[in-house]
Structure formats: structure tokens, C-alpha cells
Amino acid sequence: MTTLVAPTPEAGSKPAQIMDAAGTLFLEHGYSAVSMDAVAKKANVSKATLYAHFGSKEELFRAMVACECANSVMAGIWDDAMRLPAADGLRLIGKTFVRFIASPKALGLYRMVLGEVLRQPQLAQAFYDSGPAETFQRAHQFMTHMVERGELAIADCDLATHQFFGLLKANMHMKLLLCLSERPGDADLERFVDAAVDLFVKGYAPEAR
């Protein structure tokens, strides 16, 4: 992904003001229904100011997504996870991940991107590159690190990373996206993650010597 603006503009700055307004409008109305005029009005800036910072609606969307991902709860966990035993690191990753994907804001962003994917495939790519791809890469590095430490016996870390996130999301995320269920409570989410981690760790446990 090409970074078009600094991921985190200074608080209170015009770019931050614009991105906050754009995020609210995109989530409320969808990408296609939001005009740059509406963003300028919501942000209380002139169109000249808006276009001075963001040359197009797509550029604004990319910047908003990059900023959201850079400041998400997932961004700050990886160093801590790397220092923990494998099972504890996986629990930290898993519990942070499911709380994030089950949040109203994350679900709203997912729904918006899915609604635009056929008309605006470049937006889906921007979203994927800024969020899911980065999370997958960091989790893949974690798996590789645990193999090198001898705590997990994984022949294909790429496949194992897919499997781990599949266990975490399961049917829960789909039902939340489709508004077919309410968000589980934190205790239920933790129980769900603990079961996924236990299964994963047992499946990839090194052979006893």
C-alpha cells in the first residue's frame, strides 16, 4: 500500500479534523453516498482546505483506514506477545483480536468495505493492506519465532497462521457482520479464545523427547 499521508496526524489539526469527519460519514452512510462537500461541511473546513490535504475521496479513505489501523489495539501487542510463552502469547493476540473485530467501529468498517468491493476494489485492497495483512504478517512472525524457540512444531507457518485466525473468527464474526447475533460478553470471548488457543497449541505441540 502507498502511504499517502502520515498515519497519525497531530490531534486537533485540520487533517485530523477532516479524517474524523470522514470516518463518521463513511460509517454512517457508506463510501459511495458520501461526497467531499459533505466531508468539508461535517469537518467545518472549506473545500480548498480539504483538497489541500486530500486530493480525492479515495486518498482520504486510505488515510482514514491507515490511521485507524495504526492506532488500533492490535498495533501495541506484538512485542509483548513475542516475550511470552507460546500459549500466553497466542492468548494475548487472540483476545485482543476478537475484541477488536467484534467492536462496533471495526464491524462498521468491514461492512462498508464489503458493500463497496465490486464498485471500488481498490478500496478493499487499501483496507486489506492497512489492517488484515499487517496483522497476519505480525502473527506469522510470532509463529516463526515460537518455532525457533522450540515451543511449537509448525512446518508451514503461513498455513498455521490462517488456521489460528480461522479458529478465532469461526462463525462468530460472520454472524456479527450480518447482524444475526449480539456481541458476546468479554467472558464469553475469553472462553472462546482460550478454547482456540488450547486446540492450536495441542495440535502444534513439539514431540516429547
SULSULVEN-V317835 format. One record per backbone hydrogen bond with DSSP energy under -1.0 kcal/mol. NH is the residue of the N-H (numbers start at 1). CO is the residue of the C=O. If there is no record, write none. Layout:
NH,CO ; NH,CO
//
This chain:
13,10 ; 17,13 ; 18,14 ; 19,15 ; 20,16 ; 21,17 ; 22,18 ; 23,19 ; 24,20 ; 25,21 ; 26,22 ; 27,23 ; 28,24 ; 29,25 ; 30,26 ; 34,31 ; 39,35 ; 40,36 ; 41,37 ; 42,38 ; 43,39 ; 45,40 ; 50,46 ; 51,47 ; 52,48 ; 53,49 ; 54,50 ; 60,56 ; 61,57 ; 62,58 ; 63,59 ; 64,60 ; 65,61 ; 66,62 ; 67,63 ; 68,64 ; 69,65 ; 70,66 ; 71,67 ; 72,69 ; 75,72 ; 77,74 ; 81,77 ; 82,78 ; 83,79 ; 89,85 ; 90,86 ; 91,87 ; 92,88 ; 93,89 ; 94,90 ; 95,91 ; 96,92 ; 97,93 ; 98,94 ; 99,95 ; 100,96 ; 101,97 ; 102,98 ; 103,100 ; 107,103 ; 108,104 ; 109,105 ; 110,106 ; 111,107 ; 112,108 ; 113,109 ; 114,110 ; 115,111 ; 120,116 ; 123,120 ; 124,120 ; 125,121 ; 126,122 ; 127,123 ; 128,124 ; 129,125 ; 130,126 ; 131,127 ; 133,128 ; 135,131 ; 136,132 ; 137,133 ; 138,134 ; 139,135 ; 140,136 ; 141,137 ; 142,138 ; 143,139 ; 144,140 ; 145,141 ; 146,142 ; 147,143 ; 148,144 ; 149,145 ; 150,147 ; 151,146 ; 152,146 ; 153,204 ; 160,156 ; 161,157 ; 162,158 ; 163,159 ; 164,160 ; 165,161 ; 166,162 ; 167,163 ; 168,164 ; 169,165 ; 170,166 ; 173,169 ; 175,171 ; 176,172 ; 177,173 ; 178,174 ; 179,176 ; 180,175 ; 189,185 ; 190,186 ; 191,187 ; 192,188 ; 193,189 ; 194,190 ; 195,191 ; 196,192 ; 197,193 ; 198,194 ; 199,195 ; 200,196 ; 201,197 ; 202,198 ; 203,199 ; 204,200 ; 205,202
//
